[in-house]
Amino acid sequence: DTATLGTYTVTYDVVDQAGNVAIEQRTVDVVSDAIAPTIPNFSPSPGDYMTHQIVTISSSDIGSGLDKIYYTIDGSDPDKTKIEYINPITVGKDTVIKAIAYDKSGNASGIATAIFGIAPTISAETSTSASSSSVIITWLTDDPSTSRVIYDTVSHADVSTAPNYGYTNSTIETDSLAMVTSHSVVLSGLTAETTYYYRTVSHGSPEAVSGEKSFVTTAVVVSGGGNGSSGDGHHRHKKDKKKSKSSFPIITAGLFSGAAAVAGVDTQTQDDVISDNGTPQGQEIGQTEENKINNEMQNQKSPLWPWVVGTLVLVGVTTFLRRRK
């Protein structure tokens, strides 16, 4: 029973065409295949790459021969229940590949781990909401990655060395803990009416730098002051508060004979505000009110009967006193 490990002698007869007979004996050692396949190998070698990679996995066995290779890309350990390697693997983003080989005797190799870092692909860079001192830069990546913008007032056709690649300014790197595919960075402290050149920078493992783009900040918007326009459309200039005497009297007529009282308005404090026609609004209001009162006075003539009655009474009293004398 050669299924049992050990040494066996095999005897067999050999007869040639002439009828000659020879008895041969051979010794056969039946041993177990305890040699495992080699640990899987990856090509290209694991590492960081700027573009997508096509990865192949290989192994060998000097015993019973190589049977199959299995692999994972989810971080778990491979075995015969995982993905069987048949065709090369396309790696388009940061990926960890683990692989194991089996020979025909069922021996398993050790687990090989390969880490591939692929730079994200940057697209759709735009500058929005530009003002005199700030702008918002947005872009997309095909793989979750960080967010950073390098910028300058001078164009850099070719990039130099990291981290700023020749640009004077850089924002801080964000989204490093929770990487994103939709990026937004605000540039602030900019100079008005200036052209800026920028590149977006994102990385998962290797860093990707976009092509150069530009934007122009707007002019400073002046509001208020001598030339500014207020919310109601009037140009206004505020002066110090001062005392202003109203220029109009309030006239009241009584029912007593010839009685009239004239009273001035108390002094009041108000802001002297210049209107569009250049006249202080306080003065303008006063003039308007004065005209209104004078018009009312003209329209309301005092009746003569109080004067007539008063005169008659005076004449009657005088006559009465004279007669008594």
C-alpha positions as CSV (number, residue, x, y, z in Angstrom):
1,D,0.0,0.0,0.0
2,T,2.0,2.9,-1.3
3,A,-0.5,5.2,0.3
4,T,1.5,4.6,3.5
5,L,4.7,6.4,3.8
6,G,7.9,4.2,3.7
7,T,10.3,2.2,1.5
8,Y,9.0,-0.3,-1.1
9,T,10.8,-2.8,-3.4
10,V,9.2,-3.2,-6.8
11,T,9.9,-6.4,-8.9
12,Y,8.9,-6.7,-12.5
13,D,9.7,-8.9,-15.5
14,V,10.9,-7.5,-18.8
15,V,10.7,-9.6,-22.1
16,D,12.2,-8.4,-25.3
17,Q,11.1,-9.3,-28.8
18,A,13.5,-12.2,-29.0
19,G,11.9,-13.8,-25.9
20,N,14.7,-12.9,-23.5
21,V,13.4,-12.5,-20.0
22,A,15.0,-10.3,-17.4
23,I,13.9,-9.8,-13.8
24,E,14.4,-6.3,-12.6
25,Q,14.0,-5.0,-9.1
26,R,13.7,-1.3,-8.1
27,T,13.5,0.3,-4.7
28,V,10.9,3.1,-4.4
29,D,10.7,5.5,-1.4
30,V,7.2,6.9,-0.9
31,V,7.5,10.1,1.0
32,S,5.1,13.0,1.7
33,D,5.2,16.3,-0.2
34,A,5.8,18.7,2.7
35,I,7.3,21.5,0.6
36,A,5.0,24.5,0.3
37,P,4.9,26.8,-2.8
38,T,6.9,29.9,-2.8
39,I,5.3,33.0,-1.3
40,P,3.5,34.9,-4.1
41,N,5.4,37.6,-5.9
42,F,3.8,40.9,-7.3
43,S,4.7,42.7,-10.5
44,P,5.2,45.6,-10.5
45,S,6.7,45.9,-7.1
46,P,4.5,47.4,-4.4
47,G,4.9,51.2,-3.9
48,D,3.5,54.6,-4.9
49,Y,2.6,55.3,-8.5
50,M,1.2,58.4,-10.3
51,T,-0.9,56.3,-12.7
52,H,-3.0,53.1,-12.6
53,Q,-1.1,49.8,-12.5
54,I,-1.7,46.3,-13.9
55,V,-0.6,43.9,-11.2
56,T,0.3,40.2,-11.8
57,I,0.8,37.6,-9.0
58,S,3.1,34.5,-9.4
59,S,4.4,31.5,-7.4
60,S,6.1,28.2,-8.0
61,D,6.4,24.7,-6.4
62,I,9.1,22.0,-6.8
63,G,7.0,19.2,-5.2
64,S,3.7,18.3,-6.5
65,G,3.4,21.4,-8.5
66,L,1.6,24.7,-8.1
67,D,-2.2,24.5,-8.0
68,K,-3.9,27.8,-7.4
69,I,-3.4,31.4,-6.0
70,Y,-6.0,33.2,-4.1
71,Y,-6.1,36.9,-3.1
72,T,-8.0,39.7,-1.3
73,I,-8.2,43.5,-1.6
74,D,-10.4,44.2,1.5
75,G,-7.6,43.7,4.0
76,S,-8.7,40.2,5.1
77,D,-6.4,37.2,4.9
78,P,-6.7,35.0,1.8
79,D,-7.6,31.3,1.7
80,K,-9.3,28.9,-0.7
81,T,-12.6,30.7,-0.1
82,K,-11.4,34.0,-1.4
83,I,-10.9,35.4,-4.9
84,E,-9.0,33.0,-7.2
85,Y,-6.3,34.7,-9.2
86,I,-6.8,34.2,-12.9
87,N,-6.1,37.5,-14.7
88,P,-4.0,40.5,-13.8
89,I,-5.5,43.0,-11.3
90,T,-6.1,46.6,-12.3
91,V,-5.1,48.9,-9.4
92,G,-6.6,52.4,-9.8
93,K,-6.5,53.7,-6.3
94,D,-4.7,53.0,-3.0
95,T,-5.0,49.2,-2.6
96,V,-3.7,46.5,-0.3
97,I,-3.4,43.1,-2.0
98,K,-2.9,39.9,0.0
99,A,-2.2,36.6,-1.8
100,I,-1.6,32.9,-0.9
101,A,-0.5,29.9,-3.1
102,Y,-1.4,26.2,-2.9
103,D,0.3,23.2,-4.4
104,K,-1.4,20.1,-5.6
105,S,-0.6,18.4,-2.4
106,G,-2.6,21.0,-0.6
107,N,0.4,22.8,0.9
108,A,-0.1,26.5,1.4
109,S,2.5,29.2,1.1
110,G,2.8,32.1,3.4
111,I,0.7,35.2,2.8
112,A,2.2,38.0,0.7
113,T,1.0,41.6,1.2
114,A,1.5,44.3,-1.3
115,I,0.5,48.0,-0.8
116,F,0.0,50.1,-3.9
117,G,-0.4,53.8,-3.6
118,I,-2.0,55.5,-6.6
119,A,-2.2,59.3,-6.9
120,P,-5.7,60.6,-7.3
121,T,-6.9,62.0,-10.5
122,I,-7.9,65.7,-10.1
123,S,-10.6,67.2,-12.3
124,A,-13.2,70.0,-12.5
125,E,-11.1,72.7,-10.8
126,T,-13.1,76.0,-10.5
127,S,-12.7,79.3,-8.7
128,T,-16.0,80.9,-7.5
129,S,-17.3,83.7,-5.3
130,A,-14.2,85.9,-6.1
131,S,-14.1,89.2,-4.1
132,S,-11.5,91.8,-3.6
133,S,-9.8,89.7,-0.9
134,S,-11.0,86.0,-1.2
135,V,-12.0,83.2,-3.5
136,I,-13.3,79.6,-3.2
137,I,-11.4,76.9,-5.1
138,T,-13.3,73.6,-5.7
139,W,-12.3,70.4,-7.5
140,L,-13.0,66.6,-7.7
141,T,-10.8,63.5,-7.3
142,D,-11.6,59.9,-8.3
143,D,-10.3,58.6,-5.0
144,P,-10.8,60.0,-1.4
145,S,-7.8,62.3,-0.7
146,T,-6.8,65.5,1.1
147,S,-7.3,69.1,0.1
148,R,-4.7,71.9,-0.4
149,V,-4.2,74.8,-2.8
150,I,-0.8,76.4,-3.7
151,Y,-1.0,79.9,-5.3
152,D,1.1,82.9,-6.4
153,T,0.8,86.2,-8.3
154,V,3.4,84.8,-10.7
155,S,2.7,82.0,-13.1
156,H,4.7,78.7,-12.8
157,A,4.5,76.7,-16.0
158,D,6.5,73.9,-14.5
159,V,6.3,72.6,-10.9
160,S,9.5,72.2,-8.8
161,T,9.9,70.3,-5.6
162,A,7.3,69.7,-2.8
163,P,5.7,70.9,-0.8
164,N,4.8,74.2,-2.6
165,Y,6.2,73.2,-6.0
166,G,7.6,76.7,-6.5
167,Y,4.6,78.7,-5.5
168,T,4.9,81.3,-2.8
169,N,1.7,80.5,-0.9
170,S,-0.1,77.4,0.3
171,T,-3.2,76.7,2.4
172,I,-3.1,74.2,5.2
173,E,-3.9,70.7,4.3
174,T,-7.5,69.7,5.2
175,D,-9.5,66.5,5.0
176,S,-6.6,64.4,6.1
177,L,-8.6,62.4,8.7
178,A,-11.8,61.9,6.6
179,M,-10.6,62.1,3.0
180,V,-13.1,63.3,0.4
181,T,-13.6,63.2,-3.3
182,S,-15.3,66.7,-3.5
183,H,-12.9,69.4,-2.3
184,S,-13.4,73.1,-1.4
185,V,-10.8,75.5,-0.1
186,V,-11.1,79.2,0.7
187,L,-8.2,81.5,-0.2
188,S,-8.3,84.7,1.9
189,G,-6.1,87.8,2.5
190,L,-5.7,88.4,-1.2
191,T,-5.0,91.7,-2.9
192,A,-7.8,93.5,-4.9
193,E,-7.6,93.6,-8.7
194,T,-4.8,91.1,-8.9
195,T,-4.3,88.0,-11.0
196,Y,-3.5,84.8,-9.0
197,Y,-2.2,81.5,-10.4
198,Y,-3.0,78.3,-8.5
199,R,-2.8,74.5,-8.5
200,T,-4.9,72.1,-6.4
201,V,-3.0,69.4,-4.4
202,S,-4.5,66.1,-3.2
203,H,-3.0,62.9,-1.9
204,G,-4.0,59.6,-0.5
205,S,-0.6,58.0,-0.6
206,P,1.3,59.7,-3.4
207,E,0.4,63.4,-4.0
208,A,-1.3,64.7,-7.1
209,V,-0.8,68.3,-8.4
210,S,-3.2,69.7,-10.9
211,G,-2.5,71.9,-13.9
212,E,-2.2,75.6,-13.4
213,K,-5.3,77.8,-13.5
214,S,-5.9,81.5,-12.6
215,F,-8.5,84.0,-11.3
216,V,-8.7,87.7,-10.8
217,T,-9.8,89.4,-7.6
218,T,-12.4,92.2,-7.8
219,A,-12.0,95.9,-7.0
220,V,-12.7,97.1,-3.5
221,V,-16.3,98.0,-3.1
222,V,-16.7,101.4,-1.2
223,S,-19.9,101.7,0.8
224,G,-20.9,104.7,3.0
225,G,-18.7,107.7,3.4
226,G,-18.5,110.8,1.2
227,N,-19.0,108.9,-2.1
228,G,-20.9,105.9,-0.9
229,S,-24.5,105.2,-1.5
230,S,-26.7,104.5,1.5
231,G,-29.4,101.8,1.6
232,D,-32.2,104.3,0.7
233,G,-30.4,105.7,-2.3
234,H,-29.6,109.1,-0.7
235,H,-26.0,110.5,-0.2
236,R,-25.7,111.4,3.4
237,H,-23.1,113.1,5.6
238,K,-23.5,113.1,9.3
239,K,-22.2,116.0,11.3
240,D,-21.8,116.4,15.1
241,K,-25.0,116.8,16.9
242,K,-25.8,120.5,17.6
243,K,-28.6,122.7,18.9
244,S,-30.8,124.1,16.2
245,K,-33.5,126.7,16.7
246,S,-36.7,126.1,14.8
247,S,-37.3,129.0,12.4
248,F,-41.0,129.0,12.6
249,P,-43.5,130.3,15.3
250,I,-46.7,128.8,16.5
251,I,-49.5,131.4,16.5
252,T,-52.7,130.9,18.5
253,A,-55.6,133.3,18.4
254,G,-57.9,133.7,21.5
255,L,-61.6,134.7,21.8
256,F,-60.7,137.7,23.9
257,S,-60.9,141.1,22.3
258,G,-57.7,141.5,20.2
259,A,-55.9,138.8,22.1
260,A,-53.1,136.8,20.4
261,A,-50.2,134.8,21.7
262,V,-47.0,134.0,19.9
263,A,-44.8,131.2,21.2
264,G,-41.5,129.8,19.7
265,V,-40.7,126.1,19.5
266,D,-38.3,124.8,22.2
267,T,-34.7,124.2,21.1
268,Q,-34.2,120.6,20.1
269,T,-31.2,118.3,19.3
270,Q,-31.1,116.6,16.0
271,D,-28.7,115.2,13.4
272,D,-27.9,117.6,10.6
273,V,-28.2,115.3,7.6
274,I,-27.5,116.6,4.1
275,S,-30.1,115.7,1.5
276,D,-29.6,115.2,-2.2
277,N,-30.2,118.9,-2.9
278,G,-27.5,120.0,-0.6
279,T,-29.9,121.5,2.0
280,P,-29.5,120.2,5.7
281,Q,-32.5,118.0,6.2
282,G,-33.3,119.6,9.6
283,Q,-33.5,123.0,8.0
284,E,-35.4,121.6,5.1
285,I,-38.0,120.1,7.5
286,G,-38.3,123.4,9.4
287,Q,-38.8,125.4,6.2
288,T,-41.5,123.0,5.1
289,E,-43.3,123.1,8.4
290,E,-43.1,126.9,8.5
291,N,-44.6,127.2,5.1
292,K,-47.4,124.9,6.1
293,I,-48.3,127.0,9.2
294,N,-48.1,130.3,7.3
295,N,-50.5,128.9,4.6
296,E,-52.9,127.8,7.3
297,M,-52.8,131.3,8.8
298,Q,-53.6,132.9,5.5
299,N,-56.5,130.5,5.0
300,Q,-57.9,131.1,8.5
301,K,-58.5,134.9,8.8
302,S,-59.5,136.1,12.3
303,P,-63.1,137.3,12.5
304,L,-63.9,141.1,13.2
305,W,-66.7,140.6,15.7
306,P,-64.4,140.3,18.7
307,W,-63.0,143.7,17.9
308,V,-66.5,145.2,17.3
309,V,-67.9,143.8,20.5
310,G,-64.9,145.0,22.5
311,T,-65.1,148.5,21.1
312,L,-68.9,148.7,21.8
313,V,-68.3,147.5,25.4
314,L,-65.6,150.1,25.9
315,V,-67.8,152.9,24.5
316,G,-70.7,151.9,26.7
317,V,-68.6,151.7,29.9
318,T,-67.1,155.1,29.1
319,T,-70.6,156.7,28.5
320,F,-71.9,155.2,31.7
321,L,-69.1,156.6,33.8
322,R,-69.4,160.1,32.3
323,R,-73.2,160.2,33.1
324,R,-72.6,159.3,36.7
325,K,-70.2,162.2,37.0
